[in-house]
Amino acid sequence: MKAYEKNIRKVEPYVPGEQPQRKVIKLNTNENPYPPAPGVTKALQEMNTDRLRLYPDPTASSLVEELAKFYHVNPDQVFVGVGSDDVLSMCFLTFFNSEKPVFFPDITYSFYKVWADLYRIPYECQKLDEKFHLVKEDYFKENGGVIFPNPNAPTGIYEDLDVVEEIVAKNQDVIVIIDEAYVDFAGRSAIELIDKYDNLIVVQTFSKARSMAGMRIGYAISNPILIQYLNDAKYSFNSYTMNQTSLICGVEAVKDKAYFEEGLRKIIETREWAKTELKNLGFQCLDSKSNFIFAMHPDYDAKELFEALKKNDIYVRFWGSERIEQYMRITVGTREEMETLFAFFRKYMNK
Ligand SMILES: *Cc1c(COP(=O)(O)O)cnc(C)c1O
């Protein structure tokens, strides 16, 4: 071993879902099957590339202001970043700086553990109950901060806002981050609690409900003081995180509320129909309020199913980790994509 090895910051990285570069039925990373708002396409076609000579606006003010308008908050309550992964990573760095452990669920977005390890933040996982719900009392113990997604990933389970509020209220000495990557498919957002609790940060993304995973836009909404701390950390890291193209396209996406809501309606409708179809095939599905379904079949091994699907160019997500060994996570695609998936299952199961 080289002497310098001991000085290297080593970390076991997050493993993202596969991104095959040929056309497959892609139900593995919760992307939206519909295109972004028409205004995004138009903005790209009409873009003045001369603007690319210059650095982008470090404050990302056009996008910050559009988001502020959309959520009825002040621009100083909005922070934007390169996907919510960037925003969440910045939040870990900025707000989780205690000797006490940060709490998050045992089954959740696997990036949390990676950021905690990267930044040397102690953490403690709290076990979800046997129905994969949060046990709120577990989060009332002393801690260095709290983070969880609502709806949770990969389960899709949404906790009512009063459960979220109780966790925020009982943790006013630390920062509580609610990762709402999927909340638009679910129900009320914790954004409505922002003015009531100064320890709350809500993080959302353009990657799922707004069909723009490729643009990498995420944002946090909180009070001006915490947003200022986030900006201080960001400017100490990289001033120009948001590129010019993302800024322009992001604004166009937020402007078109009608298109956004119609897209949500289609996915929710397909999700509910897909849950029934899966149950008819003998699957047990959690009651997802997201754009994916967490399902297991009592008669078929999840890993074998996952591999058989992949051989047929249908990609879903499988982890095989503790407590979820027999589950697959299936993104809600178009109705046609789901029909193809179900046709495969019927053939595989001789039904
Ligand atoms: C998809 C996802 C994110 C990250 O999305 P970005 O593409 O980085 O915006 C964050 N949290 C959860 C729970 C997610 O599923």
The ligand as an SDF file (V2000), in Angstrom:
LIG
                    3D

 15 15  0  0  0  0  0  0  0  0999 V2000
  -34.8780   10.5560   -7.8690 C   0  0  0  0  0  0  0  0  0  0  0  0
  -34.6690   10.9210   -6.4550 C   0  0  0  0  0  0  0  0  0  0  0  0
  -33.8560   12.0000   -6.0730 C   0  0  0  0  0  0  0  0  0  0  0  0
  -32.9050   12.6990   -6.9940 C   0  0  0  0  0  0  0  0  0  0  0  0
  -33.3380   13.1940   -8.0970 O   0  0  0  0  0  0  0  0  0  0  0  0
  -32.4680   14.2040   -8.9800 P   0  0  0  0  0  0  0  0  0  0  0  0
  -32.5800   13.6160  -10.3460 O   0  0  0  0  0  0  0  0  0  0  0  0
  -31.0760   14.2740   -8.4870 O   0  0  0  0  0  0  0  0  0  0  0  0
  -33.1990   15.4720   -8.8270 O   0  0  0  0  0  0  0  0  0  0  0  0
  -33.7810   12.3420   -4.7480 C   0  0  0  0  0  0  0  0  0  0  0  0
  -34.4510   11.6680   -3.8110 N   0  0  0  0  0  0  0  0  0  0  0  0
  -35.2130   10.6150   -4.1120 C   0  0  0  0  0  0  0  0  0  0  0  0
  -35.9140    9.8910   -3.0390 C   0  0  0  0  0  0  0  0  0  0  0  0
  -35.3300   10.2090   -5.4370 C   0  0  0  0  0  0  0  0  0  0  0  0
  -36.0340    9.1250   -5.7430 O   0  0  0  0  0  0  0  0  0  0  0  0
  1  2  1  0
  2  3  1  0
  2 14  2  0
  3  4  1  0
  3 10  2  0
  4  5  1  0
  5  6  1  0
  6  7  2  0
  6  8  1  0
  6  9  1  0
 10 11  1  0
 11 12  2  0
 12 13  1  0
 12 14  1  0
 14 15  1  0
M  END
$$$$
